[in-house]
Amino acid sequence: MDNLRLLLDGFANVASPGNLLVALIGVVAGTAVGVLPGIGPAMTVALLLPVTYGMDPTQAFILFAGIFYGGMYGGSTTSILLNTPGESSSVITSIEGNKMAKAGRAAQALATAAIGSFVAGTIATLALVLVTPVVVRFAISLGAPDYFAIMLLAFVAVSATLGGSRVRGFASLLAGLVIGTVGIDGVTGQQRLTLGIPQLADGIDVVVVAVGIFAVGEALWVAAHLRRKAVPVVPVGRPWMGAEDWRRSWKPWLRGTALGFPFGALPAGGAEIPTFLSYATEKRLAERPEEFGNGAIEGVAGPEAANNASAAGTLVPMLAIGLPTTAVSAVMLAAFESYGIQPGPLLFERQPTLVWTLIASLFVGNLLLLVLNLPLAPAWARLLRVPRPYLYAGILFFASMGAYAVNAQPFDLILLLLLGLLGFGMRRFGLPVLPLIVGVILGPRAELQGRRSLQLSGGDLSGLLGGPVSYTIYAVILVLLAWPLIKRLRRG
Amino acid sequence: MSRDRAQYGVCALLALTGALVIADALRITHLTSSNDPIGPRPVPILLGACLLAVAVAYGIDVARGGRGEPEAGEDVDLTTRVDWRTVLLLIGAFLLNAALIDWLGWVISGTILFWGSAFALGNRHHVRGLLIAVALALITFYAFAIGLGVNLPAGVLQGIL
């Protein structure tokens, strides 16, 4: 087992005192920022990007692993203690979680979420270790037409299957693809959509797009509709669980993990479907189904495990193919790129130390979270009372700092504001933001692979079709696109 | 609930973007070579055409009564109307920072940004807001610019900080 040795080397890398400190900082910062209301995991990662600018890549990724799981956990704490849905992936957790909290069982809800996240995160990261090398071996055999097809699949999947409206999904995707086209064309050196502005020649930095859409857009949107009366926060002590809670939680944790990981690893991943499926499963299997809707612990344990397992699952396509399928992994990919590191099958060959250190630090971060979060929960709960003017002013402050620091030019701040206004408009009109981010990141690469395929075929469009792998993918795309039609036919 | 007619504005914006993208693509010299048989033009033209198509589909969806749900959130109260005064004040604070950052430096412009944004959002503890703003700006400057070597300008305070 060559990979096992590499993973152990990864652990050895993380285990130095300096790196452990970095992991600890990542977990604490990730949780603290993730707990803040209005800040979901994707915004947490985007806002904390500048923290890594001065670090060497290895330390930066140890920090990221901590921020990643910390941000996820922070988000679910918010949804349990506040009765308003935040991130879509923790909506399901909040259904039963907040009911439990109101019934005086906040400590147990937080405990089952924390321990469930740990169990799911650990199992799913193990699965990641086993599955990713297989995917890498498969991905290495793929040619340019296959990559092109995979990226088209990702475009269609994030636009057409998530969220309610396909036309809004595609509108968002196209906006992202257009933003991704801005700049000098890498092959011919021609300027596209730069409008004669020299600062646009290098294109629009993905970090600026992510921070603009997630942080500035969200802050402006909340500011426009700010709740003037504070939402009541359920007081909480130290999380703990009795024997009965353990007995009722462990099976939902495992079932949630089993549902979450595969869904996360699929190119159309995301946590909404597995958390919902987990909730439905637990409701059906529960000994006391009547408790559902009134604070059933299974309804927190299962979805929360599914949420975390699917988050680990999204790292499989992200690391092995360079394919982001959720907002968080899209921002992580942007971070990789800012280090000049290109995720994909070659990453495992060229930078094995980096990848395996990242994976090892996922395990470490997960353990640190469990150790930290049980005693620190009351402190996190206090963060929910941050005065809102300071909270959203702080988001704009850190967003500006992060965007300016990318290229040290005030022009990026103007761009950030414009992207923030775009994010504001998208929230107002119910356009999903994920397709846009995926379009910005994958658009240029899809164009590159497409043009490479056509180069091989001398410009003949058949060059895009490639071999059996891409045939299969195009078939899947057709089914996804035709799905509403198929459904109507079956009903009619 | 009445129809959300502002959505037609989104259609118009999509169509306009599509037209702009196509116009820009037609402006590019058409360069092809054996290494790159299609050149830089087809992709933007395709994107522009898709944008026009989506604009039409969006318009049909709206005409049929389709509407996007505004995003909910922990601090979002969707029963209120958009509070433009707050939004415009925030944009003002944001632009002020962009205009002043290279000249006055991050510590001063960042302070203005935080204090101004907090004011726009309804903070009425002006002194406390100012103290937090100055503290944040100083901490981030020393931690990031000096500690981690991140690009943040010192501006007029160069030599003092």
Interface residues (C-beta under 8 A of the other chain):
Chain A: P37 G38 P50 V51 Y53 G54 M55 T78 L82 T84 P85 G86 G164 S165 V167 R168 F170 A171 L174 A175 L177 V178 T181 D185 V187 T188 Q190 Q191 R192 L193 V216 E218 A219 L220 W221 V222 A223 A224 H225 L226 R227 R228 V231 P387 R388 P389 Y390 Y392 A393 G394 L396 F397 F398 S400 M401 Y404 A405 V406 N407 A408 P410 L413 I414 L417 G420 L421 F424 G425 R427 R428 F429 G430 L431 E447 G450 R451 L454 Q455 G458 G459
Chain B: D4 A6 Q7 V10 L14 T17 L20 V21 D24 A25 I28 T29 L31 T32 S34 N35 D36 P37 I38 G39 P40 V43 P44 L47 C50 L51 V54 A55 A57 Y58 D61 G66 R67 G68 E69 P70 E71 A72 G73 E74 D75 V76 D77 L78 T80 V82 D83 W84 T86 V87 L90 I91 A93 F94 L95 N97 A98 A99 I101 D102 W106 G110 L113 F114 W115 S117 A118 F119 A120 L121 G122 N123 G129 I132 A133 L136 T140 F144 G147 L148 G149 V150 N151 L152 P153
